[in-house]
Amino acid sequence: MIGFSRAVVRIGVVDQGFGRTPDYLALLPESTTVEVLDWREQRDPHLDAAAYDALVLCGGDDVHARHFGAENHPTVVLDDARRDAYEIALCRRVAALGVPMLGVCRGMQVLNIALGGDIVQHLSELPGSAEHAGGITHALRLGEDSQVARAAGDDGARPTVNSFHHQAVGRIAKGLRATAWSDDGTVEAIEGPGRFCVGAQWHPEREGNDPALGARLFKSLVAAARRS
């Protein structure tokens, strides 16, 4: 089969709520057609997975620990159970279909949970863990031959990202691999097979980042969506 480039790319962005979703939309090129997917509307995640050329999972609060076989830590702030169920089902179907996907912060954690991994529920309890909440910034250590490394460019500099999380990816799901870390060893990016399957623990749509890294990640997502 001969591949082709799509003239119009449809991107589905799962709503974060609280007025934050437009910040993600601003990183998508004007040439794309974007729809905000409101999980409160009882959408069918299997239909949505097949209806778009790429999907974006935004940040948010914590996923219920029952989805990875654990009890909730006392510090968790849970998101809506309907959002958990929708996004996990969406991720599984998107991965099965090979649709390009970018998961941001919570979205990265949902991706890992959906495919069988688990979560470190409170990073500050891990020996040697640095602070990761409140928007502090830190450098990334990048894995070779990865989407994140390509987005960072080849100037040799370590990109700086922000940090707004108290949880992180723990056991990495089968089929995924870690491709970026903070200096304390916290996984900051995961990637899967296919044209583009990336989870980023930082928030490219917020301040405190190397802006080029975030812009290139979204550009790479759209480029993958254009390829059939």
N, C-alpha and C positions, 0 to 999 in steps of 0.2 A: 504493500500500500504506500502511495506517495503522500507524504505529509504536506500540509499547506498552512498558511498563516491566516488566522481569522481576521476579517476586517473589523468586526465589532466583537468586543470581549465583554461578557457579562460576569460581574463579580458580585457574589453574595457576602455581605458583612453581617455577622450575627450581632444583634444589638447588645451593647453593654448596659445601656440605660444611664440615668443620672446626667444626661446631656453630654456624655463623653464620646459617643460614636462619631460625631462629625470630625473629630480630630483625626480619626483613622481615614475617613473619606478624603481628607485633604491631602493625603499622601498618594492617592491613586490618580493616575493621569486623567485629564478631562476627556480623553478619547475613549475611556471605558464607560460602560453602562453599569451603574452600581445600584443594588437594591439592599436595603437594610432588612434583615430577617428578624422579625419579632417573634421570639419563641413563646410569648404569652398568647399568641393567636392559634395555638394547637396546630402548628405547621407539621407536615410530615417530613422528618429528616431524611428519609430515603429518597423521596421525590426531590427535595432541595439539593441533595448531593449530586443528582444527575442533571439538574436544571441549569447549573452555572458552570462557567469555564474555570472558575477558581473561587475559593472560599477563604474568608478571614475570620478567625475567632479572636475576639477582643479580651481585654483584661476584665477583672472583676473580683468578687470575693471567693472564699474557699469552696472547694468541692467536698461534698459529704464523704467521709472516710469509708462508708459502707461500700462505695464503688471500687475500693481496692482492698476490701476485707479487713478493715481496721475500725477502731473506735475513734471518735473525734477527740482531738486534743483540746484541753480547756481553753486554749487561746484562739480557736478557730472562730471566724466570722463567716457563717454560711451564706452562700448565694441561694437563690430560689431553686427548689428541688426540680421544678419544671425545666429550668435552664440546664441543670446538670444532665437530666435525662435526654433532652433534645441534643445537646452538644456531643455527648458521648456517642449516641446513636449516629449522629451526623459524621463524626470523625471515623467511626468504623466503616461506614459506607463509602465515604470519600477515599479512605485508604484502599478499600477493595477495588474501587473504580479507577484509582490513579489520578483523581482530579487534583490539580495543584492546590496547596493549602498553606497558609501561614497562621500559626497560633502565637499570640502575644501574651506573655505573662501567665495569667490563668489559662489562656488558650493553649499554651505549651504544656501545661500540667494536664489539661483535659486530654490532649493528644496522647500523652504517655499513659494515662489511666485507661483510656478507651482501648488501647492496644495491649493492655495487660501489665503495665508497670505500676509503680506506687509512688508515694509522696513522702518526703521528710516534712512532718507537720509543723515543726517549730525549730528553725535553724539555730537559734541562739542556744539551744540545749546541746548542740553538737560541740565537742571539744575542738578548739581551734577555729571555730566559725567566726567570721567577721560580721559586722552589722550589715544588713541588707534592706532595711526598711527606711522609710522617711525621705526617699529621694536622694540618698547619698550617691556618689559616683565612684566608679572603679574601672580599672582596665580589664580587658579580656585577653585570655590566652586562647589562641585559635588552633583548631585542628587542621591538618593539611587536607587538600582535595575536598573542600566542603563549600556549600553555597555561602555560608557566612564568611569564610576566608576570601572567597572571590568578591563578595560585596564589600569587604573591608579594603580591597585594593592591594597593590603590590609595593607600597612605599616602605614597608617594613615597620611602620609605626603600629603600636597596639591601640586599637580603638577604645574610647571611653564610653561607658554606658551608665544609665541611671539605675536605681534599684529601689523598688517599691513593694517588696515581698517579704513575708516571714516564712514562707514555705518554698520548697524546691523539689525538683525531680529526684527521686531516690533510686529504686531499682528500675533500670531502663527497659522498656518493653522490647520484646523480640521484634526484630525488623527495624528498630531505631538505633541510632548511635549518638553519643555525645560529640559535639563538634566545637564547643567553646566552654571555657571555665573561668571563674574568678580565681584570684590567687590563693584563696582558702580551699579550693577544690570544688566549690559549688558548681553544678552543671548550669551553664548559662544558655546553651543552645543544643537542640537535638534535631536530627534529620533522618528521614526515611527514604525509601526507594522511590523511583518515578521521576517525573519531570521537575517537581518542586514540592517537597514536604518538609517544612521547617518550623520549629518552635523556638521562639526567642524569649528569654526570661525578662528582658528589659522592655521598656516602653518606647519604641521608636517615635511615637506620636507626641511624646512629652519632652520637656527641656532636660538638659543634662547629658545629651548624647553627642557622639560624633554624627552630625546630621546627614553626612553623605552615606553612612552605613545604613541608616533606616531608609533613606530614599532609594538606595540601590536594592535593598531587600524587596521593597514593594515593586520596584521596576522589574526585578527578576521574576517575581510572582506573575506579573502581567505578561512578561515575555514568554513564560512557560505556558500560560493560558492561551496565548496566540497560536502555539504549536499544536497541531492535531496529532 
